Amino acid sequence: MARSLIFAFTSNASTDALRRRLAPAFRLRAVGSPTGPVERLYIDTFDWRLFSRGRVLYLEDNTLVLTDGDGRRATEPAPGLDGRLPCFADDLPAGELRSGVASVGRLRALLPASRLSVRRERYAVRDDIDKTIGHLTVERPTDASAPAIARLEPLRGFSREAAAFARAAGPTAQAISAAEHRRRVLAAGGREPGAYTTKVSISLSPQTPAADAARAVMSHFLAVMRENETGLTARTDTEFLHDYRIALRRLRSYVSLAKGSFAPELTRRLKADLKRIAALTGPARDFDVLLLRREEYRALLPPELDAGLDHFFEWVRARTDEAYARLTAFMATEEYARITGEWGGFAAAGKTPAEALGEHGDRPIGSLAPAWISKQLGRVAEGIDAVAGGAPDERMHELRKDGKKLRYLIEILASLYPPKTGARLVKQLKAFQDALGDLNDLSVQEFTLKQDLTEIRGNDPRYVEIAASIGGLLTELRRRRAGLYGAYEAAAARYRSEIGGGAVKKVLRQTVSQGEPV
Amino acid sequence: MKTLAVYNLKGGVGKTATAVNVAYAAAAEGRQTLLCDLDAQGAASYYFRIRPKSVSAKKLVKGSSRVEEAIKATDHENLHLLPASLSFRKLPVVLNDVKHSRRRLRDALAPLAGEYELIVLDTHAGLDLESENVFRAADMVLIPLIPTTLSVNTYGTMLEFFSRHDLDTDRVRAFFSMVDGRRRMHRDTMAELAGSDDRVLETAVPYSAEVEKMGTYREPLLARHRSSRAAAAYLDLWAELRTSLLG
């Protein structure tokens, strides 16, 4: 099947103008009368998951349509969906469309991205011997400032003729790629599709003074936090808080590892302010994660313990609501406004004030990065040695945090190195972190469940039932944890040999050449 | 997938008109249908306003040119066309040069099984290696006969060819085409053959100037003059074929 071609009319050119350009090689024969205006609502997640995978989801005339870059299309009746947004993939009617949407993730809510109102004209495109070579649909937005778009669906076997059509359409209607069309229709909602990302991409030069580098890092992560505030306070989905916390965690990690960038007092105040926010986000996120595990836990237990589990999750839901209420109340305070305003302004300033400079604040970041990363590499190696052969869960938890800090540091400073250096290090580190993470996750789950049970005791008449279910869960989690130690030990050994050695430290000293950010 | 070949040793008996209208009738029922224009004259392609395509007969036969790439959609839903190619006139010569020459067409069409419910072959007049390829590729060979003595003789020649080459004559169906009911010879010939040969279908397609005009308006009769007698006959013809061909 020949791919469809998309054209953007230039300068609001009319269809008649196109017709004149195409003659005599092609004729447009109207099929039916123009229809509309038709309202179309484009839908995507906050982080553009559908767009980034070449898909478009829209609602028109109470029908949901999902298209992909290969021309595949799934539709599903969805009356009243506009009024039910945001919603999740699992809220959509079961079928191919839901599967296509759910494949990009079930945790992110589907949100209105942009709206378009169009009038539609349809034509059969005929060649010089009056053979139909394709069908042309012209959509003219009722907003005259937006360009009209035409889509040509060639009949099978007529792709060469379609290409000739594109050439003939020339300056009246210019061919644009499907990706560019997707970008334009979604951008009409005011946000640039694909621009939001949780990937760390901070452009630093090895010559950048450490204080300026630290402010660039602050700007980046504060912007991510602010971008997630609305979704977080509305509890649109759990990932707004998750992305907010990760940005905050990365920022706090950098501030603590990039020692000497700022003056001691300023560093102390910054750390305190960020910690204040972090303290309130923690409980809400912990309960969110627990709620997300509900079905997983249900599958681990026999049916007799379902009731106890349900009671437990009622309790968890109530605690989640409380935690979010505390967090969102804080985010509405003057104190929060002061924190974000003051530090945002500081980060965005053209120059670091002299009084804000730390002992290394003026030094090029390229000269400091190797030592910072090496030091953290060593910390992780020490942590591995400390937990070898079994160690308290808290020590393993600390090791995991150190591993995360190391990864964050490498990611943040990646632009100081040739492109693949940082990625290679992170990849090597990831294998170790994944194995440690699996182990640590289970330990954290056990700890959390025990802690919650303690809190419930004496406060809930259903305690016995809940305790039986939690007991079943703890047994199962402990069994799983025991099975993961072998994989962790192997990953730790690889860390020592691949990353912990001197070869890596040598690589770290080879930053990109002067004035050349990657 | 079933393959219906419309064939006659003689030309001018209504092969192309039959192939075009039967293919159209099948497609109009929602069956994905491919009409293959194997006649270098390209009449079927002309009726559908599709230019002959330069497909190398040699490459087609040797399998290095994929049939799917040459297929074009007609203006009618569910109906596609493999256009004629001038190089098809070389098919008999090309086939003579290759091994397993008798089943090359069948092999070339095999990849289409998943896509089409029906393939209709509009063949060239003659009796050669290409024709034998058609016979071996087809689930049914439909022979239009003008009800004259000469036509019936030719029909007999074709059946003998089938028998000599171990081709199953039960796959043959014949019908009377371009019938002038006012002519006694036509009536007598039809009665005699239909009475003695089970392969002769009940439907007879009358001679119609509208059929000849297909070349003027360049679309199937069934699309243009559905209410004409000839169009109704083609619909009946398809209905009769459909049961034995598709079950």
Interface residues (C-beta under 8 A of the other chain):
Chain A: I129 D130 K131 T132 L155 R156 G157 F158
Chain B: F48 R49 I50 R51 A70 I71 K72 A73 D75 H80 R218
